[in-house]
Amino acid sequence: MNPGTARTLVAAAIIADLIGMMVMSPTAWFWLAILAAVLAVCPAVFARKAPQISGIVILILSVGVAVMAYPAHKKSMDQYVERVKQQADKRKAMKPAPTAEKAMKKDEEVADKAVTPAPAAETAKKMDDEVVAKEAELTTKSK
């Protein structure tokens, strides 16, 4: 294996481990540790001397970190599954939306019950007649 490639893989594994430790998600930490282990396998197996030793050390550390992060990852996934199940139960419990036929029937019932407004001219004439009648009452009372 080319020594430059081996060093690059070791550096990538170290970076993956460091990012995994900085991330707040236990799942990301676990999977980045797995990625670092995968990246460190090639230098550990195929490289010569210094890169091989570095690869072996990073591989052991990455596997250890993955083992250490697994319980937190498992707990996080269990919580996620519970939350998804609760949301699914809420959706099932919600009243389903009315079908189109029911909505159309309801609209027709409302339309049938609605009172048609009188034309504006008739309404204005009624108002004028009422005003004239009240004025006539007032003038007869005042005499």
N, CA, C and O atoms as CSV, one atom per row, in Angstrom:
chain,resi,resn,atom,element,x,y,z
A,1,MET,N,N,0.852,-1.178,0.000
A,1,MET,CA,C,0.000,0.000,0.000
A,1,MET,C,C,0.895,1.237,0.000
A,1,MET,O,O,1.929,1.271,0.668
A,2,ASN,N,N,0.493,2.225,-0.739
A,2,ASN,CA,C,1.228,3.483,-0.830
A,2,ASN,C,C,1.239,4.160,0.547
A,2,ASN,O,O,0.180,4.301,1.158
A,3,PRO,N,N,2.400,4.579,1.048
A,3,PRO,CA,C,2.447,5.208,2.377
A,3,PRO,C,C,1.592,6.477,2.483
A,3,PRO,O,O,1.026,6.762,3.538
A,4,GLY,N,N,1.504,7.225,1.396
A,4,GLY,CA,C,0.665,8.435,1.406
A,4,GLY,C,C,-0.812,8.093,1.594
A,4,GLY,O,O,-1.530,8.775,2.325
A,5,THR,N,N,-1.245,7.049,0.936
A,5,THR,CA,C,-2.638,6.602,1.068
A,5,THR,C,C,-2.908,6.109,2.483
A,5,THR,O,O,-3.953,6.408,3.061
A,6,ALA,N,N,-1.977,5.362,3.035
A,6,ALA,CA,C,-2.141,4.835,4.391
A,6,ALA,C,C,-2.230,5.974,5.403
A,6,ALA,O,O,-3.073,5.953,6.299
A,7,ARG,N,N,-1.341,6.981,5.251
A,7,ARG,CA,C,-1.394,8.132,6.174
A,7,ARG,C,C,-2.704,8.899,6.020
A,7,ARG,O,O,-3.275,9.360,7.008
A,8,THR,N,N,-3.174,9.035,4.798
A,8,THR,CA,C,-4.444,9.738,4.554
A,8,THR,C,C,-5.601,8.995,5.218
A,8,THR,O,O,-6.466,9.620,5.832
A,9,LEU,N,N,-5.624,7.677,5.102
A,9,LEU,CA,C,-6.692,6.893,5.734
A,9,LEU,C,C,-6.615,6.986,7.261
A,9,LEU,O,O,-7.646,7.077,7.928
A,10,VAL,N,N,-5.415,6.962,7.809
A,10,VAL,CA,C,-5.253,7.100,9.267
A,10,VAL,C,C,-5.735,8.481,9.707
A,10,VAL,O,O,-6.425,8.609,10.718
A,11,ALA,N,N,-5.366,9.524,8.938
A,11,ALA,CA,C,-5.806,10.885,9.276
A,11,ALA,C,C,-7.329,10.992,9.190
A,11,ALA,O,O,-7.953,11.609,10.053
A,12,ALA,N,N,-7.922,10.406,8.172
A,12,ALA,CA,C,-9.379,10.442,8.028
A,12,ALA,C,C,-10.054,9.719,9.199
A,12,ALA,O,O,-11.086,10.171,9.695
A,13,ALA,N,N,-9.476,8.607,9.635
A,13,ALA,CA,C,-10.035,7.868,10.775
A,13,ALA,C,C,-9.951,8.702,12.047
A,13,ALA,O,O,-10.893,8.728,12.839
A,14,ILE,N,N,-8.825,9.382,12.243
A,14,ILE,CA,C,-8.678,10.232,13.433
A,14,ILE,C,C,-9.696,11.370,13.399
A,14,ILE,O,O,-10.328,11.676,14.411
A,15,ILE,N,N,-9.850,11.991,12.234
A,15,ILE,CA,C,-10.825,13.090,12.094
A,15,ILE,C,C,-12.241,12.586,12.349
A,15,ILE,O,O,-13.019,13.262,13.022
A,16,ALA,N,N,-12.587,11.420,11.829
A,16,ALA,CA,C,-13.923,10.862,12.061
A,16,ALA,C,C,-14.157,10.612,13.551
A,16,ALA,O,O,-15.242,10.884,14.065
A,17,ASP,N,N,-13.136,10.092,14.246
A,17,ASP,CA,C,-13.276,9.874,15.696
A,17,ASP,C,C,-13.451,11.188,16.444
A,17,ASP,O,O,-14.282,11.281,17.347
A,18,LEU,N,N,-12.684,12.194,16.081
A,18,LEU,CA,C,-12.786,13.492,16.767
A,18,LEU,C,C,-14.141,14.158,16.522
A,18,LEU,O,O,-14.753,14.695,17.445
A,19,ILE,N,N,-14.597,14.117,15.283
A,19,ILE,CA,C,-15.920,14.690,14.986
A,19,ILE,C,C,-17.000,13.928,15.741
A,19,ILE,O,O,-17.937,14.533,16.262
A,20,GLY,N,N,-16.875,12.612,15.804
A,20,GLY,CA,C,-17.852,11.801,16.528
A,20,GLY,C,C,-17.930,12.171,17.995
A,20,GLY,O,O,-19.010,12.149,18.586
A,21,MET,N,N,-16.799,12.512,18.587
A,21,MET,CA,C,-16.811,12.896,20.001
A,21,MET,C,C,-17.394,14.287,20.217
A,21,MET,O,O,-17.903,14.589,21.296
A,22,MET,N,N,-17.320,15.134,19.193
A,22,MET,CA,C,-17.836,16.504,19.320
A,22,MET,C,C,-19.335,16.595,19.054
A,22,MET,O,O,-20.004,17.504,19.544
A,23,VAL,N,N,-19.852,15.664,18.287
A,23,VAL,CA,C,-21.270,15.692,17.935
A,23,VAL,C,C,-22.107,15.306,19.155
A,23,VAL,O,O,-21.724,14.427,19.928
A,24,MET,N,N,-23.254,15.971,19.318
A,24,MET,CA,C,-24.105,15.728,20.488
A,24,MET,C,C,-24.970,14.468,20.346
A,24,MET,O,O,-25.492,13.960,21.338
A,25,SER,N,N,-25.117,13.978,19.146
A,25,SER,CA,C,-25.970,12.816,18.907
A,25,SER,C,C,-25.225,11.515,19.189
A,25,SER,O,O,-24.159,11.283,18.618
A,26,PRO,N,N,-25.772,10.653,20.068
A,26,PRO,CA,C,-25.123,9.362,20.322
A,26,PRO,C,C,-25.077,8.480,19.072
A,26,PRO,O,O,-24.142,7.701,18.887
A,27,THR,N,N,-26.088,8.610,18.227
A,27,THR,CA,C,-26.123,7.814,17.001
A,27,THR,C,C,-25.000,8.238,16.057
A,27,THR,O,O,-24.314,7.395,15.480
A,28,ALA,N,N,-24.819,9.544,15.905
A,28,ALA,CA,C,-23.736,10.025,15.037
A,28,ALA,C,C,-22.380,9.628,15.607
A,28,ALA,O,O,-21.477,9.256,14.858
A,29,TRP,N,N,-22.232,9.701,16.912
A,29,TRP,CA,C,-20.975,9.314,17.562
A,29,TRP,C,C,-20.663,7.846,17.261
A,29,TRP,O,O,-19.538,7.500,16.901
A,30,PHE,N,N,-21.665,6.999,17.412
A,30,PHE,CA,C,-21.493,5.561,17.166
A,30,PHE,C,C,-21.097,5.300,15.713
A,30,PHE,O,O,-20.130,4.583,15.454
A,31,TRP,N,N,-21.834,5.875,14.768
A,31,TRP,CA,C,-21.574,5.592,13.359
A,31,TRP,C,C,-20.268,6.218,12.878
A,31,TRP,O,O,-19.618,5.665,11.990
A,32,LEU,N,N,-19.875,7.343,13.434
A,32,LEU,CA,C,-18.571,7.909,13.071
A,32,LEU,C,C,-17.426,7.056,13.626
A,32,LEU,O,O,-16.366,6.961,13.008
A,33,ALA,N,N,-17.636,6.443,14.774
A,33,ALA,CA,C,-16.628,5.525,15.309
A,33,ALA,C,C,-16.515,4.287,14.410
A,33,ALA,O,O,-15.415,3.788,14.176
A,34,ILE,N,N,-17.636,3.803,13.917
A,34,ILE,CA,C,-17.619,2.668,12.978
A,34,ILE,C,C,-16.890,3.071,11.688
A,34,ILE,O,O,-16.081,2.306,11.164
A,35,LEU,N,N,-17.179,4.266,11.186
A,35,LEU,CA,C,-16.513,4.757,9.979
A,35,LEU,C,C,-15.002,4.854,10.198
A,35,LEU,O,O,-14.215,4.471,9.332
A,36,ALA,N,N,-14.613,5.363,11.351
A,36,ALA,CA,C,-13.180,5.470,11.658
A,36,ALA,C,C,-12.534,4.088,11.697
A,36,ALA,O,O,-11.410,3.919,11.225
A,37,ALA,N,N,-13.224,3.111,12.248
A,37,ALA,CA,C,-12.685,1.746,12.288
A,37,ALA,C,C,-12.524,1.189,10.876
A,37,ALA,O,O,-11.521,0.546,10.567
A,38,VAL,N,N,-13.511,1.438,10.028
A,38,VAL,CA,C,-13.433,0.952,8.647
A,38,VAL,C,C,-12.267,1.622,7.924
A,38,VAL,O,O,-11.532,0.969,7.183
A,39,LEU,N,N,-12.102,2.927,8.142
A,39,LEU,CA,C,-10.992,3.642,7.501
A,39,LEU,C,C,-9.631,3.158,8.015
A,39,LEU,O,O,-8.651,3.170,7.270
A,40,ALA,N,N,-9.566,2.742,9.256
A,40,ALA,CA,C,-8.291,2.312,9.846
A,40,ALA,C,C,-7.935,0.865,9.511
A,40,ALA,O,O,-6.797,0.451,9.734
A,41,VAL,N,N,-8.862,0.100,8.991
A,41,VAL,CA,C,-8.591,-1.314,8.690
A,41,VAL,C,C,-7.538,-1.467,7.595
A,41,VAL,O,O,-6.611,-2.266,7.734
A,42,CYS,N,N,-7.674,-0.710,6.514
A,42,CYS,CA,C,-6.721,-0.853,5.397
A,42,CYS,C,C,-5.282,-0.554,5.818
A,42,CYS,O,O,-4.398,-1.360,5.526
A,43,PRO,N,N,-5.007,0.565,6.490
A,43,PRO,CA,C,-3.619,0.790,6.913
A,43,PRO,C,C,-3.150,-0.263,7.924
A,43,PRO,O,O,-1.981,-0.648,7.928
A,44,ALA,N,N,-4.058,-0.719,8.770
A,44,ALA,CA,C,-3.664,-1.710,9.775
A,44,ALA,C,C,-3.289,-3.042,9.130
A,44,ALA,O,O,-2.428,-3.758,9.641
A,45,VAL,N,N,-3.916,-3.371,8.033
A,45,VAL,CA,C,-3.665,-4.670,7.394
A,45,VAL,C,C,-2.606,-4.577,6.293
A,45,VAL,O,O,-1.731,-5.439,6.216
A,46,PHE,N,N,-2.666,-3.553,5.445
A,46,PHE,CA,C,-1.841,-3.530,4.238
A,46,PHE,C,C,-0.638,-2.586,4.287
A,46,PHE,O,O,0.251,-2.716,3.444
A,47,ALA,N,N,-0.566,-1.665,5.207
A,47,ALA,CA,C,0.543,-0.700,5.227
A,47,ALA,C,C,1.789,-1.326,5.855
A,47,ALA,O,O,1.744,-2.438,6.380
A,48,ARG,N,N,2.906,-0.588,5.794
A,48,ARG,CA,C,4.162,-1.072,6.372
A,48,ARG,C,C,4.587,-0.162,7.515
A,48,ARG,O,O,4.374,1.049,7.464
A,49,LYS,N,N,5.168,-0.727,8.508
A,49,LYS,CA,C,5.795,-0.060,9.662
A,49,LYS,C,C,4.909,0.998,10.322
A,49,LYS,O,O,3.861,0.659,10.872
A,50,ALA,N,N,5.308,2.270,10.276
A,50,ALA,CA,C,4.649,3.335,11.052
A,50,ALA,C,C,3.163,3.495,10.719
A,50,ALA,O,O,2.344,3.543,11.637
A,51,PRO,N,N,2.785,3.580,9.430
A,51,PRO,CA,C,1.347,3.699,9.145
A,51,PRO,C,C,0.549,2.480,9.633
A,51,PRO,O,O,-0.608,2.608,10.032
A,52,GLN,N,N,1.174,1.307,9.595
A,52,GLN,CA,C,0.479,0.105,10.064
A,52,GLN,C,C,0.246,0.175,11.562
A,52,GLN,O,O,-0.840,-0.162,12.033
A,53,ILE,N,N,1.247,0.607,12.319
A,53,ILE,CA,C,1.088,0.731,13.774
A,53,ILE,C,C,0.019,1.776,14.100
A,53,ILE,O,O,-0.826,1.569,14.971
A,54,SER,N,N,0.073,2.907,13.379
A,54,SER,CA,C,-0.947,3.949,13.592
A,54,SER,C,C,-2.339,3.413,13.259
A,54,SER,O,O,-3.300,3.673,13.982
A,55,GLY,N,N,-2.438,2.667,12.169
A,55,GLY,CA,C,-3.725,2.086,11.776
A,55,GLY,C,C,-4.257,1.133,12.829
A,55,GLY,O,O,-5.449,1.142,13.137
A,56,ILE,N,N,-3.364,0.297,13.390
A,56,ILE,CA,C,-3.786,-0.651,14.427
A,56,ILE,C,C,-4.266,0.091,15.675
A,56,ILE,O,O,-5.296,-0.254,16.255
A,57,VAL,N,N,-3.512,1.112,16.081
A,57,VAL,CA,C,-3.894,1.892,17.278
A,57,VAL,C,C,-5.249,2.572,17.060
A,57,VAL,O,O,-6.122,2.518,17.926
A,58,ILE,N,N,-5.418,3.216,15.890
A,58,ILE,CA,C,-6.686,3.907,15.601
A,58,ILE,C,C,-7.826,2.891,15.485
A,58,ILE,O,O,-8.942,3.170,15.922
A,59,LEU,N,N,-7.565,1.740,14.913
A,59,LEU,CA,C,-8.591,0.697,14.804
A,59,LEU,C,C,-9.047,0.245,16.190
A,59,LEU,O,O,-10.246,0.122,16.440
A,60,ILE,N,N,-8.100,-0.003,17.086
A,60,ILE,CA,C,-8.454,-0.431,18.453
A,60,ILE,C,C,-9.232,0.670,19.171
A,60,ILE,O,O,-10.236,0.399,19.830
A,61,LEU,N,N,-8.764,1.913,19.039
A,61,LEU,CA,C,-9.477,3.027,19.684
A,61,LEU,C,C,-10.882,3.216,19.112
A,61,LEU,O,O,-11.834,3.459,19.854
A,62,SER,N,N,-11.002,3.105,17.805
A,62,SER,CA,C,-12.313,3.293,17.168
A,62,SER,C,C,-13.300,2.208,17.578
A,62,SER,O,O,-14.468,2.491,17.845
A,63,VAL,N,N,-12.830,0.976,17.628
A,63,VAL,CA,C,-13.707,-0.118,18.062
A,63,VAL,C,C,-14.109,0.091,19.522
A,63,VAL,O,O,-15.260,-0.139,19.892
A,64,GLY,N,N,-13.158,0.528,20.351
A,64,GLY,CA,C,-13.474,0.806,21.756
A,64,GLY,C,C,-14.495,1.919,21.907
A,64,GLY,O,O,-15.411,1.830,22.724
A,65,VAL,N,N,-14.329,2.971,21.110
A,65,VAL,CA,C,-15.293,4.087,21.153
A,65,VAL,C,C,-16.660,3.611,20.680
A,65,VAL,O,O,-17.677,3.987,21.261
A,66,ALA,N,N,-16.700,2.795,19.640
A,66,ALA,CA,C,-17.982,2.290,19.139
A,66,ALA,C,C,-18.673,1.422,20.189
A,66,ALA,O,O,-19.887,1.513,20.369
A,67,VAL,N,N,-17.908,0.590,20.877
A,67,VAL,CA,C,-18.478,-0.251,21.944
A,67,VAL,C,C,-18.995,0.635,23.081
A,67,VAL,O,O,-20.057,0.379,23.649
A,68,MET,N,N,-18.230,1.676,23.399
A,68,MET,CA,C,-18.638,2.587,24.472
A,68,MET,C,C,-19.878,3.413,24.079
A,68,MET,O,O,-20.710,3.723,24.932
A,69,ALA,N,N,-19.999,3.765,22.797
A,69,ALA,CA,C,-21.113,4.606,22.342
A,69,ALA,C,C,-22.374,3.802,22.052
A,69,ALA,O,O,-23.456,4.379,21.950
A,70,TYR,N,N,-22.258,2.486,21.917
A,70,TYR,CA,C,-23.423,1.686,21.532
A,70,TYR,C,C,-24.598,1.774,22.510
A,70,TYR,O,O,-25.727,1.928,22.043
A,71,PRO,N,N,-24.414,1.689,23.836
A,71,PRO,CA,C,-25.579,1.779,24.730
A,71,PRO,C,C,-26.341,3.106,24.581
A,71,PRO,O,O,-27.572,3.125,24.602
A,72,ALA,N,N,-25.606,4.206,24.432
A,72,ALA,CA,C,-26.275,5.495,24.246
A,72,ALA,C,C,-27.012,5.528,22.906
A,72,ALA,O,O,-28.112,6.070,22.805
A,73,HIS,N,N,-26.395,4.943,21.885
A,73,HIS,CA,C,-27.038,4.861,20.566
A,73,HIS,C,C,-28.313,4.026,20.643
A,73,HIS,O,O,-29.344,4.409,20.089
A,74,LYS,N,N,-28.246,2.904,21.319
A,74,LYS,CA,C,-29.410,2.009,21.467
A,74,LYS,C,C,-30.537,2.718,22.205
A,74,LYS,O,O,-31.696,2.625,21.802
A,75,LYS,N,N,-30.206,3.428,23.285
A,75,LYS,CA,C,-31.214,4.159,24.060
A,75,LYS,C,C,-31.862,5.248,23.207
A,75,LYS,O,O,-33.078,5.441,23.245
A,76,SER,N,N,-31.049,5.945,22.449
A,76,SER,CA,C,-31.560,7.011,21.577
A,76,SER,C,C,-32.521,6.437,20.531
A,76,SER,O,O,-33.571,7.023,20.266
A,77,MET,N,N,-32.169,5.312,19.948
A,77,MET,CA,C,-33.039,4.695,18.942
A,77,MET,C,C,-34.337,4.175,19.559
A,77,MET,O,O,-35.395,4.267,18.937
A,78,ASP,N,N,-34.265,3.633,20.767
A,78,ASP,CA,C,-35.478,3.168,21.455
A,78,ASP,C,C,-36.423,4.332,21.742
A,78,ASP,O,O,-37.636,4.204,21.579
A,79,GLN,N,N,-35.867,5.468,22.171
A,79,GLN,CA,C,-36.684,6.658,22.421
A,79,GLN,C,C,-37.323,7.145,21.119
A,79,GLN,O,O,-38.480,7.566,21.103
A,80,TYR,N,N,-36.568,7.084,20.054
A,80,TYR,CA,C,-37.090,7.502,18.760
A,80,TYR,C,C,-38.258,6.611,18.328
A,80,TYR,O,O,-39.282,7.107,17.858
A,81,VAL,N,N,-38.101,5.313,18.489
A,81,VAL,CA,C,-39.160,4.374,18.120
A,81,VAL,C,C,-40.419,4.643,18.952
A,81,VAL,O,O,-41.526,4.619,18.413
A,82,GLU,N,N,-40.266,4.897,20.252
A,82,GLU,CA,C,-41.412,5.194,21.116
A,82,GLU,C,C,-42.127,6.461,20.663
A,82,GLU,O,O,-43.355,6.504,20.599
A,83,ARG,N,N,-41.343,7.494,20.348
A,83,ARG,CA,C,-41.928,8.763,19.916
A,83,ARG,C,C,-42.710,8.591,18.614
A,83,ARG,O,O,-43.792,9.156,18.454
A,84,VAL,N,N,-42.164,7.816,17.696
A,84,VAL,CA,C,-42.849,7.574,16.428
A,84,VAL,C,C,-44.143,6.797,16.659
A,84,VAL,O,O,-45.162,7.092,16.033
A,85,LYS,N,N,-44.113,5.811,17.548
A,85,LYS,CA,C,-45.331,5.043,17.847
A,85,LYS,C,C,-46.396,5.926,18.478
A,85,LYS,O,O,-47.575,5.794,18.150
A,86,GLN,N,N,-46.003,6.827,19.380
A,86,GLN,CA,C,-46.962,7.736,20.006
A,86,GLN,C,C,-47.590,8.658,18.971
A,86,GLN,O,O,-48.797,8.897,19.003
A,87,GLN,N,N,-46.789,9.171,18.063
A,87,GLN,CA,C,-47.328,10.044,17.019
A,87,GLN,C,C,-48.272,9.283,16.106
A,87,GLN,O,O,-49.291,9.825,15.678
A,88,ALA,N,N,-47.949,8.037,15.805
A,88,ALA,CA,C,-48.835,7.222,14.963
A,88,ALA,C,C,-50.156,6.966,15.679
A,88,ALA,O,O,-51.215,7.001,15.053
A,89,ASP,N,N,-50.105,6.705,16.996
A,89,ASP,CA,C,-51.334,6.491,17.757
A,89,ASP,C,C,-52.187,7.758,17.792
A,89,ASP,O,O,-53.413,7.683,17.703
A,90,LYS,N,N,-51.550,8.913,17.919
A,90,LYS,CA,C,-52.295,10.180,17.905
A,90,LYS,C,C,-53.002,10.373,16.575
A,90,LYS,O,O,-54.152,10.809,16.528
A,91,ARG,N,N,-52.304,10.046,15.494
A,91,ARG,CA,C,-52.913,10.217,14.170
A,91,ARG,C,C,-54.093,9.269,13.986
A,91,ARG,O,O,-55.094,9.630,13.366
A,92,LYS,N,N,-53.976,8.057,14.525
A,92,LYS,CA,C,-55.081,7.109,14.408
A,92,LYS,C,C,-56.279,7.571,15.222
A,92,LYS,O,O,-57.426,7.359,14.827
A,93,ALA,N,N,-56.008,8.211,16.371
A,93,ALA,CA,C,-57.081,8.642,17.250
A,93,ALA,C,C,-57.799,9.880,16.729
A,93,ALA,O,O,-58.943,10.143,17.099
A,94,MET,N,N,-57.132,10.629,15.879
A,94,MET,CA,C,-57.746,11.846,15.343
A,94,MET,C,C,-58.930,11.480,14.459
A,94,MET,O,O,-58.926,10.452,13.783
A,95,LYS,N,N,-59.951,12.349,14.477
A,95,LYS,CA,C,-61.133,12.117,13.659
A,95,LYS,C,C,-60.756,12.297,12.191
A,95,LYS,O,O,-60.130,13.295,11.835
A,96,PRO,N,N,-61.128,11.350,11.340
A,96,PRO,CA,C,-60.767,11.481,9.933
A,96,PRO,C,C,-61.535,12.638,9.276
A,96,PRO,O,O,-62.625,13.001,9.717
A,97,ALA,N,N,-60.969,13.185,8.258
A,97,ALA,CA,C,-61.601,14.289,7.530
A,97,ALA,C,C,-62.850,13.768,6.830
A,97,ALA,O,O,-62.881,12.618,6.391
A,98,PRO,N,N,-63.878,14.602,6.724
A,98,PRO,CA,C,-65.102,14.144,6.058
A,98,PRO,C,C,-64.842,13.876,4.581
A,98,PRO,O,O,-63.996,14.510,3.950
A,99,THR,N,N,-65.592,12.922,4.054
A,99,THR,CA,C,-65.443,12.615,2.636
A,99,THR,C,C,-66.064,13.723,1.814
A,99,THR,O,O,-66.779,14.569,2.351
A,100,ALA,N,N,-65.804,13.728,0.541
A,100,ALA,CA,C,-66.300,14.784,-0.337
A,100,ALA,C,C,-67.832,14.768,-0.392
A,100,ALA,O,O,-68.463,15.824,-0.444
A,101,GLU,N,N,-68.428,13.572,-0.382
A,101,GLU,CA,C,-69.883,13.481,-0.446
A,101,GLU,C,C,-70.537,14.109,0.781
A,101,GLU,O,O,-71.520,14.840,0.661
A,102,LYS,N,N,-69.989,13.823,1.961
A,102,LYS,CA,C,-70.540,14.391,3.185
A,102,LYS,C,C,-70.402,15.910,3.184
A,102,LYS,O,O,-71.319,16.622,3.592
A,103,ALA,N,N,-69.269,16.395,2.733
A,103,ALA,CA,C,-69.052,17.840,2.696
A,103,ALA,C,C,-70.016,18.506,1.732
A,103,ALA,O,O,-70.526,19.590,2.013
A,104,MET,N,N,-70.273,17.861,0.589
A,104,MET,CA,C,-71.204,18.442,-0.383
A,104,MET,C,C,-72.621,18.452,0.174
A,104,MET,O,O,-73.340,19.433,-0.016
A,105,LYS,N,N,-73.047,17.381,0.862
A,105,LYS,CA,C,-74.379,17.345,1.467
A,105,LYS,C,C,-74.536,18.454,2.492
A,105,LYS,O,O,-75.570,19.118,2.550
A,106,LYS,N,N,-73.503,18.650,3.298
A,106,LYS,CA,C,-73.541,19.679,4.322
A,106,LYS,C,C,-73.669,21.054,3.670
A,106,LYS,O,O,-74.430,21.891,4.153
A,107,ASP,N,N,-72.946,21.298,2.596
A,107,ASP,CA,C,-73.030,22.577,1.886
A,107,ASP,C,C,-74.430,22.793,1.322
A,107,ASP,O,O,-74.951,23.907,1.362
A,108,GLU,N,N,-75.044,21.723,0.792
A,108,GLU,CA,C,-76.397,21.828,0.241
A,108,GLU,C,C,-77.406,22.143,1.342
A,108,GLU,O,O,-78.309,22.954,1.138
A,109,GLU,N,N,-77.263,21.511,2.507
A,109,GLU,CA,C,-78.170,21.772,3.622
A,109,GLU,C,C,-78.062,23.218,4.078
A,109,GLU,O,O,-79.076,23.861,4.353
A,110,VAL,N,N,-76.871,23.720,4.160
A,110,VAL,CA,C,-76.660,25.103,4.571
A,110,VAL,C,C,-77.253,26.046,3.530
A,110,VAL,O,O,-77.856,27.061,3.879
A,111,ALA,N,N,-77.083,25.712,2.249
A,111,ALA,CA,C,-77.612,26.563,1.185
A,111,ALA,C,C,-79.136,26.565,1.209
A,111,ALA,O,O,-79.750,27.599,0.949
A,112,ASP,N,N,-79.762,25.424,1.517
A,112,ASP,CA,C,-81.216,25.356,1.578
A,112,ASP,C,C,-81.769,26.184,2.739
A,112,ASP,O,O,-82.824,26.806,2.619
A,113,LYS,N,N,-81.058,26.185,3.848
A,113,LYS,CA,C,-81.519,26.902,5.029
A,113,LYS,C,C,-81.281,28.406,4.932
A,113,LYS,O,O,-81.899,29.178,5.665
A,114,ALA,N,N,-80.414,28.819,4.058
A,114,ALA,CA,C,-80.077,30.239,3.963
A,114,ALA,C,C,-81.272,31.034,3.442
A,114,ALA,O,O,-81.994,30.582,2.553
A,115,VAL,N,N,-81.467,32.208,4.001
A,115,VAL,CA,C,-82.560,33.095,3.578
A,115,VAL,C,C,-82.018,33.977,2.467
A,115,VAL,O,O,-80.945,34.572,2.570
A,116,THR,N,N,-82.812,34.038,1.389
A,116,THR,CA,C,-82.382,34.883,0.288
A,116,THR,C,C,-82.679,36.337,0.647
A,116,THR,O,O,-83.796,36.655,1.053
A,117,PRO,N,N,-81.711,37.205,0.504
A,117,PRO,CA,C,-81.938,38.606,0.860
A,117,PRO,C,C,-82.887,39.281,-0.129
A,117,PRO,O,O,-82.907,38.954,-1.315
A,118,ALA,N,N,-83.670,40.228,0.384
A,118,ALA,CA,C,-84.607,40.967,-0.466
A,118,ALA,C,C,-83.815,41.919,-1.353
A,118,ALA,O,O,-82.732,42.364,-0.973
A,119,PRO,N,N,-84.336,42.225,-2.505
A,119,PRO,CA,C,-83.630,43.162,-3.377
A,119,PRO,C,C,-83.499,44.524,-2.688
A,119,PRO,O,O,-84.317,44.885,-1.842
A,120,ALA,N,N,-82.502,45.241,-3.051
A,120,ALA,CA,C,-82.176,46.502,-2.394
A,120,ALA,C,C,-83.299,47.533,-2.552
A,120,ALA,O,O,-83.567,48.294,-1.622
A,121,ALA,N,N,-83.950,47.569,-3.699
A,121,ALA,CA,C,-85.014,48.564,-3.938
A,121,ALA,C,C,-86.188,48.314,-2.997
A,121,ALA,O,O,-86.742,49.257,-2.432
A,122,GLU,N,N,-86.568,47.054,-2.828
A,122,GLU,CA,C,-87.692,46.738,-1.932
A,122,GLU,C,C,-87.353,47.093,-0.493
A,122,GLU,O,O,-88.192,47.619,0.238
A,123,THR,N,N,-86.139,46.810,-0.096
A,123,THR,CA,C,-85.721,47.115,1.268
A,123,THR,C,C,-85.753,48.623,1.507
A,123,THR,O,O,-86.217,49.086,2.549
A,124,ALA,N,N,-85.259,49.377,0.539
A,124,ALA,CA,C,-85.255,50.841,0.676
A,124,ALA,C,C,-86.686,51.382,0.740
A,124,ALA,O,O,-86.948,52.309,1.506
A,125,LYS,N,N,-87.612,50.829,-0.038
A,125,LYS,CA,C,-89.014,51.279,-0.043
A,125,LYS,C,C,-89.664,50.997,1.299
A,125,LYS,O,O,-90.404,51.831,1.821
A,126,LYS,N,N,-89.387,49.797,1.875
A,126,LYS,CA,C,-89.944,49.466,3.186
A,126,LYS,C,C,-89.447,50.430,4.236
A,126,LYS,O,O,-90.211,50.872,5.094
A,127,MET,N,N,-88.169,50.757,4.174
A,127,MET,CA,C,-87.596,51.683,5.151
A,127,MET,C,C,-88.240,53.069,5.028
A,127,MET,O,O,-88.557,53.706,6.032
A,128,ASP,N,N,-88.428,53.525,3.786
A,128,ASP,CA,C,-89.053,54.830,3.569
A,128,ASP,C,C,-90.484,54.835,4.104
A,128,ASP,O,O,-90.913,55.802,4.734
A,129,ASP,N,N,-91.226,53.739,3.848
A,129,ASP,CA,C,-92.611,53.647,4.324
A,129,ASP,C,C,-92.658,53.690,5.854
A,129,ASP,O,O,-93.527,54.336,6.439
A,130,GLU,N,N,-91.706,52.989,6.495
A,130,GLU,CA,C,-91.672,52.995,7.954
A,130,GLU,C,C,-91.371,54.389,8.486
A,130,GLU,O,O,-91.978,54.826,9.463
A,131,VAL,N,N,-90.435,55.090,7.849
A,131,VAL,CA,C,-90.093,56.448,8.284
A,131,VAL,C,C,-91.290,57.380,8.107
A,131,VAL,O,O,-91.578,58.186,8.992
A,132,VAL,N,N,-91.980,57.282,6.989
A,132,VAL,CA,C,-93.154,58.133,6.732
A,132,VAL,C,C,-94.246,57.827,7.751
A,132,VAL,O,O,-94.906,58.744,8.240
A,133,ALA,N,N,-94.446,56.558,8.077
A,133,ALA,CA,C,-95.485,56.183,9.035
A,133,ALA,C,C,-95.152,56.743,10.411
A,133,ALA,O,O,-96.041,57.238,11.104
A,134,LYS,N,N,-93.874,56.674,10.823
A,134,LYS,CA,C,-93.488,57.212,12.121
A,134,LYS,C,C,-93.642,58.729,12.155
A,134,LYS,O,O,-94.051,59.288,13.173
A,135,GLU,N,N,-93.317,59.395,11.051
A,135,GLU,CA,C,-93.491,60.840,11.009
A,135,GLU,C,C,-94.967,61.224,11.104
A,135,GLU,O,O,-95.332,62.203,11.755
A,136,ALA,N,N,-95.801,60.433,10.440
A,136,ALA,CA,C,-97.229,60.709,10.490
A,136,ALA,C,C,-97.760,60.527,11.905
A,136,ALA,O,O,-98.597,61.307,12.361
A,137,GLU,N,N,-97.277,59.499,12.603
A,137,GLU,CA,C,-97.697,59.284,13.988
A,137,GLU,C,C,-97.273,60.458,14.868
A,137,GLU,O,O,-98.044,60.925,15.705
A,138,LEU,N,N,-96.082,60.914,14.679
A,138,LEU,CA,C,-95.578,62.012,15.489
A,138,LEU,C,C,-96.358,63.306,15.224
A,138,LEU,O,O,-96.634,64.065,16.153
A,139,THR,N,N,-96.706,63.552,13.982
A,139,THR,CA,C,-97.465,64.778,13.683
A,139,THR,C,C,-98.891,64.684,14.219
A,139,THR,O,O,-99.431,65.692,14.674
A,140,THR,N,N,-99.523,63.506,14.181
A,140,THR,CA,C,-100.875,63.366,14.729
A,140,THR,C,C,-100.860,63.465,16.238
A,140,THR,O,O,-101.813,63.980,16.824
A,141,LYS,N,N,-99.806,62.987,16.889
A,141,LYS,CA,C,-99.716,63.065,18.331
A,141,LYS,C,C,-99.482,64.500,18.785
A,141,LYS,O,O,-99.995,64.922,19.822
A,142,SER,N,N,-98.706,65.247,18.006
A,142,SER,CA,C,-98.392,66.596,18.413
A,142,SER,C,C,-99.573,67.544,18.203
A,142,SER,O,O,-99.562,68.613,18.813
A,143,LYS,N,N,-100.573,67.247,17.407
A,143,LYS,CA,C,-101.726,68.107,17.166
A,143,LYS,C,C,-102.722,67.951,18.229
A,143,LYS,O,O,-103.768,68.599,18.195
